[in-house]
Structures are given as structure tokens and as C-alpha cells.
């Protein structure tokens, strides 16, 4: 039996006016393997008439109307995990790491969310993203909370004498949506600047001119899998087995038109103690009703990309 689909909305009611609509068996509705929220993006959603083997993606639901979005123990940050310190003589690409380590895995690929094409030869931060499949044909697929965390990158120089440097990072988020970010900083000795956007995959890092001992690393700033406009009730966080009740480190989704210098379209959180591969970051969210009706409300505005 293939997937069953119906155009909504669906209403399940317990009992109407007695005696004509009386339901003596009214009770809570039960659903096998719980419920989830359907991903509305064309590459990931249900298309009427599609083959049973075409994936239908979504996020897992939990008690109280929350979606379980992330349950990850991120690796410790590393200042040169993405690109070791190097001194480019002019504008161009930095050499990225060629062996896995410090939470970065080389030789990864992703299916782009915007056009369904596959991009290869990428670096993945804290492992590649992915989905959990169900059924013999793996039609229904839930975004895996263990793989749904991206993190901001850090531009760093340990040299001296360089002027202002702009680092451009190109890559993808946890879903394979391409994005780009410009990070501008002074090239003086021991300077570092954190980016604002959460990357899952890195495709390239380029600079706009010469610099001394420029490196690219990871940070302890992590992205939300869905758009977060407010902490606490709508967005709940746990770090190292303790629920976060302060807004320190929290940055809400940037809802302006995305550019290479705007913030993350779904928001970020900077953990308040260093990641080490054992502390777990857990995220559960309720999507406000006002955000449910549009893709931008659910996933943020379309990010800027140079790819």
C-alpha cells in the first residue's frame, strides 16, 4: 500500500447534537508513529501524483504541540578547522582542509534544496545532514534531529600588517539551501570575527585581497532549524541537560531581505559554555499560527547566495 494523501483541512469531531449526531465512542484520536509537520518546499513536499518512491519530508512532532528539531552534541570549536592559516598574495580562494578532523568531514555531497541538483566535494560541519526514512519504500522522511544543526564560522588572522579583509563563505545550510556570507575584519595581529549565518556545508572561502596568516574556523554559534522569533514559549532550548531560560546568546531570525551581510534567516544561539562533543544541544519549537501559512514564516526568507 502506498502513501495516502488528502487535501485538507481535516476536522475530527467527537460528538454533535444528541440524538442525531451522538457518538457514544468519542475519545482521543490515536495515530501510529505520532504526527509531524509537512515540509512545504517543492523539493521536499508531497506532489499529487508523485511516485511512491519520491520522498515526502517533514519534522517530528512531540507532546504539547512542539516539534523536536535538534538533539546534537556538537564538537569543540577549532580556529582553523575549515582552512588552515595561510597568506594569500591577492584576491582568490583559500585552500580548505583536505582531511577530516575537529568536527569537519571532507568529501561530502548535498542535494540542493533550490533545484534538486547534487553538489559534491564539500566540507560538513558536525557531520552531514540527513533524514530518517519510514516504510518499505522510504516515502515519508523526517528531518533527523541528530543531524539538523549548522554553526557560524569564524574569520581569523594571526599575522600583522594586513589591511581590512573581507572573507566570503559559500556553502549550504542543514537542508541544502545555498547561502553566502561576507565577513569583514581588520587584518591586524590575532584578530577574529564571528559570522552570523549557520552553515552545515562549506563549498569555498575566498578573500578580496592579500592577507597574512588567514584562517577559517568554527564557532559555538548554532542555527535554529526553523524560524525563531522569540525564545522560551515558542522556542525552547536545553544545553548540557539544563533548560535555557535567559536570552543571553539568543539572536532572533533576521526577517529583512537577505544579503551577504545580514543575519541568519532562522536565528541563532551562542551556547554559554564551550562545546566539547558531549554536551547536548536540544531544540523544540512551536510555530506561531501567524507563521504557519507561508514558507518564509516557517523557514525564514530565502537566503542570499553566490553559488
Secondary structure, 3 states (H helix, E strand, C coil): CCCCCCCCCCCCCCCCCCCCCCCCCCCCCCCCCCCEEECCCCCCCCCCCCCCCCCEEEEEECHHHCEEEEEECCCCCCCCCCEEEECCCCCEECCCCCCCECCEEEEEEEECCCCCCEEEEEEEECCCCCEEEECCCCCEEEECHHHCCCEEEEEEECCCCCCEEEEEEEEECCCCCEEEEEEEEECCCCEEEECCCCECEEEEEEECCCCCCEEEEEEEEEECCCCCCCCCCCEEEEECCEECCCCCCEECCCCCCCCCCCCCCCCEEECCCCCCCCCCEEEEECCCHHHHCCHHHHHCCCCCCCC
